[in-house]
Amino acid sequence: MASSSYLRGYKSYLKLERQLSEASIEAYIHDVRLFLQYMRVEEEAVGCRWCEIKTSDIENFTAFLLETGMSARSQARILSGIKNFFNYLVLEKVLEASPAELVESPRLARHLPDVLSYEEIVKILDSIDLSTPEGRRNRAMLELLYACGLRVSEMVNLQLSMLYFNDGFVRVIGKGDKERLVPIGRTAMRQIQGYIEADRCHIAIAKGNEDIVFLNRRGARLSRVMVFKIIKKQAEAAGIQKNISPHTFRHSFATHLIEGGADLRAVQDMLGHESITTTEIYTHIDRRYLQQTIDRFHPQSRFQEKK
């Protein structure tokens, strides 16, 4: 089978069975083509025998990526794409075992994201001017981000038909077009309903945006950049010095749940993480919180500070 035939089959597998987005599919295909180029295998070369690829070939490829100065995170992403492709070949019985299985990914430093305390969240929300339609919209948006832990892309694409307020849920379309139901609290529901009934109904809605919840003055959905600017502005108005973005509300949502004793699997489901390891970063934040609590309240810690 030609190498290009394998790639076509792999692409169909990613689309139909894994149900990945077009952007994710192109990224996976790009990773494999990069490896092909390194191995000097022509994509259209008939008779390309993947069974001849050895673990050492993939290890040499990762060493090559390192020499280019590529970041460890980018190296890990590409290697993940290569491993996924070889797993596909095993699934299709082209290979008996994946030569990439034993190749170790680069170690990634875990950067703990900035997190807002509940008091800081309240400060930001209270700093919003509710005397204007934009202010009431912004309050509803930020309440939603914190109440449900949505990604900014999920929020700007949220539709009226995805609000199940009678049941207390919001239907969210996340990465790879995967859907999930996220509980929403009464405060956020009240703010969103108020915006919809008092302000959104008076906007001349642009074609194609009839079902979008949050609209700009021209009746179109908000851009991610605009939401970022809104949040930065409100953080400054509230006197918050931290580096804040829409994702900070998502991080705060997860952290406050973990600190309150929420089950990690439940938080994973609400955030829409495919892997539990992605959600586990919030247990590290929780440990940092616990350490700060010890330092602040433990008698021995306070005694040592006075010495």
C-alpha positions, 0 to 999 in steps of 0.5 A: 500500500502506498504511504499516501493510502495509509494517510488517507485511511488514517485521516478517515479514521480520525474523522469518522471514528475519533470524530476530531475537528478538521484543525486537529486532523490536519495537525495529526497528519502534519506530524506524520508528514514531518516524520516522513520527511525526516525518514526521506520517505516520499509520501506517494512512494508505492511499497513504503513498508512501515514494518521496517520502522524501528524504535531507534528511528523514532528516537533519532527523530525526537533527537532531531526535533530537540536539535532544531530548538523546538520547545519540549511541549511542541516535541511532545505534541508531535511525538503524540501524533506519531504514536497515534498514527502507529497505533492506528497501523496496529489497529488496522493490522498493518503492524503487530506492535508499535515501534513508538510505544517505548519512546519516552516523551520529553518531560514538561514543566507544569506551570500552575495557572493564575487563580482568583480567590472567591473574594477577587471574583466578587470584586471583579463582578461588582466592578461592572457597571450594570447601568448599560446593556453592555455591562449587564451582558458582561456581568452575565458572561463572567458569571457564566465563565465562573459558574460553569468553567467554560472555555472562552470559545465555548462561551462565545458560541453558546446558543439559546437552544443550549440553555436548559434552565428548567433542568439547571444545565447548559449544553456545551460543545467543546473541543473536537465537537464533543458535547457535555452537560454542565450544571449552572447555578441560580445566580448565573441563570438569573444574570443570563435571563435578565440580559436576554429578556431586557437587552438582547431582545432589543438588538438588531441581530446579524444574519446567522447569529439568531441563536447566539446568546452573547452579542455585540452592538452589531448583533454578531457573536463576540470574538475571543479577543473582545472577551479577553479585553473586557476581562482585562478592563474589569480586572483593572477596575477591580484593582486586581494585579494578577495576569487575568484572561478568560481562562483564569475564570475556568481555572478558578472554577476548577480550583475552588471545586477541588478545594471544596472537596469535589470529586476529580472525575466530576470536575473532569466531566464538567471541564470536558477534559479527555484525560484525567491527567489534564484535570490533575493539575488542579490537585497541585494547585490544591496542595499549594493552597494547603501549604499556604494554609499551613504556613498561615495558621499552623502554630509552629509556622507562625512561631518560626516567622516570629523568630 
